[in-house]
Amino acid sequence: MAPAFALRRGRPAPQQSTPTTCGSICLVVARMLTDTAYAERVRRRGLAAEELTVRNRTNRLLATPTSWQVPWPRALGTPPWGAARELARLLGVGRRGVRWRVIRWAGRSARAELLRRWESSLASDGPVLLYVGSRWLPRHVTMLVPAADGVGVDVFEPSAGEVLELDLSAFVAGRLSLAGWSRPWLVVGRAPGPRADAAEWSVVDVGN
């Protein structure tokens, strides 16, 4: 069965319903891309309602009935550990399947290596959340997906409800222009392979 939902550059995309649910809508869309039945349920129920349901899961104290996570004020958006748990669930990778990494102070070579990995792995491993912000703080969540034309990386920008081509050279330089924010802060995605520098990634125990 063909996917019920797709992101395409130049076409309208879902838009966050509140100023602080950029991460939540990214997670909803990530699951819609791979789960046809879920995409249809969201369409019937409404994106905004599902967005708030996801926000509650990522920000609460009890991640699951048997595991805890650091709670996070909803007014501050989606914490990376909550996003990692949710992304692991929707990708079906279980414990330690998704990790997050701070890239704010990474060098050009490290960011270039991430791009090389994403160009070959996003289609098979699933999307990656990219947090961007000011010099001092991460302020907004976007989502990296395979490029529609097969070249480079696309970015779902939920504040505008659009899909853009990621400026690769700007990312490597640590200077972006996404929703008014310029600094790439951290990424949340599927755990790197055994040859990657896994020591630079923070493991999130997502439970089963």
C-alpha positions, 0 to 999 in steps of 0.5 A, a space after each residue: 500500500 502506498 503511503 497516505 502522506 508525503 512531504 514535498 518541496 514546494 507543496 503545503 505541509 502541516 503547520 504547528 498549531 501553537 508557538 511551542 509545539 514545533 517539536 510535537 508536530 515534527 514527531 506527528 509528521 514523522 510517524 505519518 510518513 511511515 504509518 498509513 493507518 496513523 496518517 488516516 487517523 490523524 486526518 480524521 481526528 485533526 493534526 492539532 489534537 494529535 500534536 497536543 497528545 504527543 506534547 503531553 507524552 514528551 514533556 511529562 514525568 512518566 515516560 511509560 508506566 515503568 520509566 521516568 524522564 525529566 519533566 519539561 515545561 510545555 511553554 519551553 517546547 519539546 525536550 530532546 530526551 522526550 523527542 528521542 523516546 517518541 521518535 524511537 517508538 514511532 520508528 520501532 527501534 526499542 531501547 537505545 535506538 535513538 540518540 541526541 547530540 549537541 552540535 552547537 560547538 561541533 567543528 565543520 568536519 563533524 557537521 560535514 560528516 553528519 551531512 554525508 551520513 544523512 544523505 545516505 541514511 535518512 531514507 532508510 533510518 527515518 527522519 532527524 530532528 534538528 533544533 535551531 536557535 540563537 547564540 545562547 539557546 535552542 529555540 525551534 525544532 525542524 525535521 530533516 528528511 530525504 531530498 525529494 529529488 534524491 540530492 542533498 537533504 530537505 528540511 520540514 519547517 513547521 512554523 511556516 508549514 513548508 519543506 525547504 532544501 537544506 543549505 548544506 554549506 550553511 549547515 557546515 558553517 554553523 549558520 542557518 536561516 530557519 524560522 528566523 533562527 541561525 544556529 544549529 544546536 542539536 540533532 535527535 535521530 537514529 543511533 549511528 552505526 558501529 563505525 560512527 563516533 558513538 561516544 559523541 552521542 547521548 543515549 536515551 533509554 526509551 524503554 520497551 
